[in-house]
Every structure is written in structure tokens, then in C-alpha cells.
């Protein structure tokens, strides 16, 4: 089959489109003919060997070169292991696969094998590109805001992450136009929250159409200067700057940074704000719930651009430009 691999760490130019063996089918797995691949920041962190992403010890998976990147895929079941029930060849499926681990079979390829529990059936009314784009970003928003869905040890903090009730609460989403952010806006509205979206001004109409009740253009106003008394901030940007949102949160509220870097626990304690993170994990059942919301139109997926699999270099170059509205997708003919 054709796949995209890198034989050394580096920029987009290290990606190669080449022949590789079709993955074997192990017990408990599905092998899927890939139709679309959703791109995620984890893909370029992996590609450059995590040189530009500071992660806690134990969170960087071992990487054997050459390696195929990618965790998100949508496609058609090609083969089903004998011990798997509920799936058949020809079924349309999508999933976030093997995350946060990294294995030999990844998604920048024409075929991928992964545990059946990481897949869910794709609704007929949802295209492969939308399903692939929704997978990890949707799981991230879901596990931060709706339901964690697993009992694995949290590598980011001693205690498990616990979502908070959203109905009747005010939720601020920073980075609201991005992959996680634009889904989080819609999930929070679905759960009955009042949503404040923070993004650049060109995204205002887009985010209000998705349900945002209030919009802040961060290029003209700093949200920490104009907002007070929110119940929850989901900061999809994260990093050291996330502590500025403590000023916007009422006592008893919460700050959920999606990326590592928060370093002001003393101020959080003084303000009575809970700061919590989690590492997203593959979960086919939760993606099934998200798929139903996609199918009924409660959640919409924005795709910034699509690229054929053989042009993955261009897709990664677009990612490095930043300011992506929604997601980038690779298509597999």
C-alpha cells in the first residue's frame, strides 16, 4: 500500500510518500481501508521528535524510525478479527486510534489496523472527511467537558480530571475557531451553557453561527480585561499564558487548559479556582455519541483545507502557518 512516512525528525519536508506493507490484522482489531485522515498537532510533534513541544516525562511515546504519523481516520472495514463482534467488512467506520500511544500502524496510509474498541460506525449522513476531522478534536472536547470516559492514571496531575456541569453556566472557550475550540463551543451550547468565544475578528460570524452568545476579538481586546465571573474557561491554546484567565473566573469555577504549561497554582488556590487537565484517550463509544450529534446536525465540523495523501508535505506546511479554522484533512482515493 501507499503511506506517508518519515525516516528522520524534522520539518514537513521529511515526509515521504512511499510503498509499505499492508498492516496485519491482530486479535481484537479491525483493518480499515482509509478514505480520510484528520490532522492533529500530535502529528507534527511526532514528526519533529517532540523537539518543539515540552511534555512531562513519560508522555512522549517511543518512536521507531521510519514511522507513519496519524491517529484519526475514517474509512471502510476491510477485515475483522475472529474475536470481534459488531463490525463487518464493508462497514463505514471512524476513530482515533491507539492514542496516546504510538504503534506500527498509523493513519497516513491506505490501510490501518487498530483495536475495534477505538472505532465506531460512521453515520451514513456524515462524510468521511467530516468524520476523520471530528475524531480527536471531538474526543478532546468531549473528555474535557462532557465525560472523561476512562480510569487511566492522569500523567498531568495526581487526581483524575472531572468535567463540571455546564447547564446554566457561563463557559469561555479560548481558541474557539480551532479544531477543539469550534467543537467545544457547540458541545457547551448543547449542554445548556452560555458561551463566550475568543478568537480573531475574522471568525466572529463563523462562531456566532455555531452558537456563541458573545465574541471577543483577542486582537483588539484581552479577554482577561473585559470578562469577569465565568464558571469555566476551556483554553485550547494553553501554555504558560493560560494563567491570565484566572482573573476571569469566579470563585469555585474552573480552568481547563488543553496543553501543558500552567504554572500559577498559588494564584489559583487564592482565587478558589480548580485547574485541571487530562490526556485524551481513544474511545469508540464516545465517538459513537459524537457521531450521532454530527448526524443530526447538532455539531458541525469546519474543514480549513483538504489535501491528497501524497501531498501531506503541503498539509503540514499549511499547519505550520497557523490560524486554522477547524481542521485539515488528507483524502485517500
BELRA-V404302 format. One record per residue. RES is the residue in one letter. PHI is phi in degrees with one decimal (999 if undefined). PSI is psi in degrees with one decimal (999 if undefined). BURIAL is # if it has 24 or more other C-alpha atoms within 12 Angstrom, else .. Layout:
[[RES,PHI,PSI,BURIAL] [RES,PHI,PSI,BURIAL]]
This chain:
[[X,999,166.9,.] [X,-91.7,142.8,#] [X,-152.9,164.6,#] [X,-105.5,125.4,#] [X,-131.3,162.9,#] [X,-125.7,138.4,#] [X,-102.4,-7.6,#] [X,-152.3,160.1,.] [X,-80.3,148.2,#] [X,162.8,-158.2,.] [X,-79.5,-173.2,#] [X,-53.7,-28.6,#] [X,-66.1,-14.2,.] [X,-79.7,-11.2,#] [X,-72.6,133.0,#] [X,-125.6,137.5,#] [X,-96.8,114.4,#] [X,-152.3,171.1,.] [X,-79.9,134.1,.] [X,-141.6,163.2,#] [X,-67.7,146.5,.] [X,-65.3,135.6,#] [X,-64.5,144.7,#] [X,-74.3,161.6,.] [X,-103.8,115.6,#] [X,-97.2,162.3,.] [X,-53.3,141.1,.] [X,81.2,5.7,.] [X,-114.6,162.7,#] [X,-112.9,143.5,#] [X,-107.4,130.7,#] [X,-123.9,135.5,#] [X,-80.7,112.0,#] [X,-74.7,135.8,#] [X,-111.0,-30.3,#] [X,-152.2,150.1,#] [X,-128.4,127.4,#] [X,-88.2,132.9,#] [X,-90.9,144.4,#] [X,-139.6,156.5,#] [X,-52.4,-33.4,#] [X,-57.9,-26.5,#] [X,-66.7,-45.4,#] [X,-79.8,-24.8,#] [X,-63.9,-42.8,#] [X,-64.0,-44.8,#] [X,-58.7,-37.1,#] [X,-97.5,15.1,#] [X,68.9,25.6,#] [X,60.4,26.3,#] [X,-69.4,-27.1,.] [X,-112.5,17.3,.] [X,-133.3,115.3,.] [X,-80.7,115.8,.] [X,-125.2,149.6,.] [X,-62.4,156.2,.] [X,-55.4,138.1,.] [X,90.9,-9.8,.] [X,-95.1,-10.1,#] [X,-91.5,116.8,.] [X,-70.4,150.4,.] [X,-64.7,139.2,.] [X,-124.3,116.6,.] [X,-100.4,125.0,.] [X,-92.7,147.5,.] [X,-72.4,156.0,#] [X,-134.6,147.1,#] [X,-98.3,125.7,#] [X,-82.7,174.5,#] [X,108.3,137.6,#] [X,-124.3,-23.2,#] [X,-103.8,135.7,#] [X,-154.0,153.2,#] [X,-133.3,139.5,#] [X,-175.4,-157.1,#] [X,-119.6,131.2,#] [X,-61.5,126.7,#] [X,-98.4,-37.8,#] [X,-153.9,150.5,#] [X,-128.0,128.6,#] [X,-62.3,151.7,#] [X,-60.7,-27.7,.] [X,-92.6,9.9,.] [X,-103.4,134.0,.] [X,-119.5,157.5,.] [X,92.3,-5.9,.] [X,-131.6,149.0,#] [X,-138.9,153.2,.] [X,-53.9,137.5,.] [X,97.2,-13.6,.] [X,-68.6,141.0,#] [X,-84.5,129.9,#] [X,-140.1,162.2,#] [X,-147.9,160.9,#] [X,-174.5,164.3,#] [X,-104.3,121.3,#] [X,-111.0,129.7,#] [X,61.0,14.9,#] [X,-86.0,135.1,#] [X,-95.5,9.2,#] [X,-78.2,177.6,#] [X,-141.5,128.7,#] [X,-128.8,-169.4,#] [X,-72.6,-27.2,#] [X,-105.5,107.0,#] [X,-124.9,-179.4,#] [X,-96.7,-9.0,#] [X,-77.9,64.4,#] [X,-160.2,165.4,#] [X,-77.3,-24.0,#] [X,-136.4,148.5,#] [X,-145.0,142.1,#] [X,-114.6,140.2,#] [X,-162.2,160.3,#] [X,-54.0,139.2,#] [X,-59.6,-28.9,#] [X,-68.5,-13.2,#] [X,-90.2,-9.7,#] [X,-103.2,158.5,#] [X,-142.5,159.0,#] [X,-69.1,134.7,#] [X,-82.9,126.7,#] [X,-60.4,146.0,#] [X,-62.2,-29.3,.] [X,-83.1,0.0,.] [X,-111.0,126.2,#] [X,-71.8,159.4,#] [X,-61.2,-38.5,#] [X,-63.6,-45.3,#] [X,-64.2,-41.2,#] [X,-63.9,-45.5,#] [X,-64.0,-39.7,#] [X,-67.3,-29.9,#] [X,-79.5,-20.2,#] [X,-60.0,-74.1,#] [X,-69.1,-39.9,#] [X,-61.7,-41.5,#] [X,-65.6,-42.1,#] [X,-62.9,-39.2,#] [X,-61.3,-51.8,#] [X,-60.0,-40.0,#] [X,-65.6,-48.0,#] [X,-74.4,-25.1,#] [X,-78.6,-39.3,#] [X,-105.1,-32.3,#] [X,-108.4,-60.1,#] [X,-155.6,127.1,#] [X,-63.5,-49.9,#] [X,82.4,8.4,#] [X,-156.3,165.4,.] [X,-118.2,21.3,.] [X,-69.5,150.2,.] [X,-59.3,132.9,.] [X,-80.7,116.3,.] [X,-74.6,-9.5,#] [X,-96.6,-15.1,#] [X,-165.2,157.6,.] [X,-64.5,-36.4,.] [X,-94.4,153.4,.] [X,-67.2,151.8,#] [X,-73.6,139.3,#] [X,-128.4,114.3,#] [X,-59.2,157.7,#] [X,-113.9,154.7,#] [X,-59.5,138.7,.] [X,-107.3,-23.0,#] [X,-60.3,126.2,.] [X,77.3,1.0,.] [X,-96.0,162.3,#] [X,-102.2,124.3,#] [X,-119.9,127.1,#] [X,-103.0,128.6,#] [X,-112.4,114.3,#] [X,-92.3,138.7,#] [X,74.0,38.6,#] [X,-68.6,-19.2,#] [X,-88.9,-7.1,#] [X,-79.7,-173.9,#] [X,-59.1,-54.3,#] [X,-71.3,-43.0,#] [X,-60.3,-45.5,#] [X,-71.7,-25.8,#] [X,-76.1,-39.6,#] [X,-60.8,-40.8,#] [X,-55.6,-45.2,#] [X,-72.3,-38.5,#] [X,-67.0,-39.3,#] [X,-64.4,-40.9,#] [X,-64.6,-40.6,#] [X,-58.3,-34.9,#] [X,-88.2,5.0,#] [X,91.0,20.8,.] [X,-89.5,157.7,#] [X,-90.8,128.4,#] [X,-116.1,129.6,#] [X,-106.6,121.5,#] [X,-103.6,132.0,#] [X,-113.8,122.6,#] [X,-165.3,179.9,#] [X,-74.2,158.0,#] [X,-59.2,-28.2,.] [X,-67.2,-13.1,.] [X,-98.0,3.5,#] [X,-60.9,-51.6,#] [X,-60.9,-43.3,.] [X,-54.7,-48.1,#] [X,-75.7,-34.9,#] [X,-66.0,-36.2,#] [X,-64.2,-28.2,.] [X,-81.1,-8.2,#] [X,119.5,-0.7,#] [X,-60.2,132.2,#] [X,-83.1,-29.0,#] [X,-141.8,148.4,#] [X,-129.8,138.0,#] [X,-123.4,123.5,#] [X,-86.9,108.1,#] [X,-68.8,-13.9,#] [X,-78.2,-14.8,.] [X,-118.9,-25.5,.] [X,-136.9,136.9,.] [X,-85.7,122.4,.] [X,-56.4,-33.6,#] [X,-68.9,-13.9,#] [X,-94.0,-19.1,.] [X,-118.2,-6.0,.] [X,-124.2,138.4,#] [X,-142.7,155.4,#] [X,76.4,22.9,#] [X,-79.9,156.6,#] [X,-85.8,-34.0,#] [X,-148.7,136.5,#] [X,-114.8,122.6,#] [X,-101.5,109.3,#] [X,-100.6,101.2,#] [X,-78.4,-6.2,#] [X,-91.3,-49.0,#] [X,66.7,-157.2,#] [X,85.6,-177.6,.] [X,-57.6,-31.0,.] [X,-69.1,-8.8,.] [X,-66.7,-21.4,#] [X,-65.6,-19.8,#] [X,-62.3,-24.3,#] [X,-75.1,-10.9,#] [X,-57.7,-30.9,#] [X,-68.5,-20.1,#] [X,-91.2,-10.2,#] [X,-102.8,135.0,#] [X,-71.6,158.5,#] [X,-59.4,133.6,.] [X,91.1,-3.9,.] [X,-84.9,-168.9,#] [X,-143.3,149.8,#] [X,-122.1,121.4,#] [X,-114.4,96.2,#] [X,-82.0,134.3,#] [X,-82.3,-16.2,#] [X,-126.9,155.4,#] [X,-68.7,158.4,#] [X,135.4,-13.5,#] [X,-62.1,132.2,#] [X,-141.4,28.8,.] [X,-130.2,57.2,.] [X,-64.7,-30.3,.] [X,-63.6,-46.4,.] [X,-65.6,-39.0,.] [X,-60.6,-43.5,#] [X,-63.8,-42.5,.] [X,-63.1,-35.2,.] [X,-88.5,-4.9,#] [X,70.0,34.3,.] [X,-108.3,130.6,#] [X,-83.9,126.1,#] [X,-110.1,125.0,#] [X,-145.9,143.3,#] [X,-134.0,168.5,#] [X,-151.5,159.9,#] [X,-98.3,124.4,#] [X,-66.9,143.2,#] [X,-131.5,148.7,#] [X,-55.9,139.0,#] [X,-160.9,98.7,#] [X,-65.0,-34.2,#] [X,-63.0,-45.1,#] [X,-65.6,-37.6,#] [X,-65.7,-29.8,#] [X,-63.0,-41.5,#] [X,-63.8,-43.1,#] [X,-64.6,-39.2,#] [X,-58.8,-37.0,#] [X,-66.5,-37.1,#] [X,-67.5,-36.6,#] [X,-63.9,-43.1,#] [X,-66.1,-36.2,#] [X,-88.7,-3.3,.] [X,86.1,8.8,.] [X,-69.9,-35.3,.] [X,-121.2,132.8,#] [X,-115.7,146.9,#] [X,-109.6,128.4,#] [X,-95.0,132.1,#] [X,-115.7,116.7,#] [X,-71.6,-35.4,#] [X,-171.7,152.8,#] [X,-121.1,146.8,#] [X,-138.7,143.0,#] [X,-66.3,153.3,#] [X,-52.2,-41.4,#] [X,-67.9,-10.5,#] [X,-109.7,35.2,#] [X,-60.8,-30.8,#] [X,-57.9,-46.3,#] [X,-63.8,-37.3,#] [X,-63.2,-42.9,#] [X,-70.0,-32.6,#] [X,-65.0,-40.4,.] [X,-63.1,-40.0,#] [X,-61.1,-38.3,#] [X,-69.1,-19.2,.] [X,-72.5,-22.6,.] [X,74.7,-171.2,.] [X,54.8,46.0,.] [X,-85.2,132.3,#] [X,-92.0,108.3,#] [X,80.0,-124.5,#] [X,-130.7,162.1,#] [X,-105.4,147.3,#] [X,-136.6,139.3,#] [X,-98.7,136.6,#] [X,-107.4,144.6,#] [X,-121.6,116.9,#] [X,-77.7,999,.]]
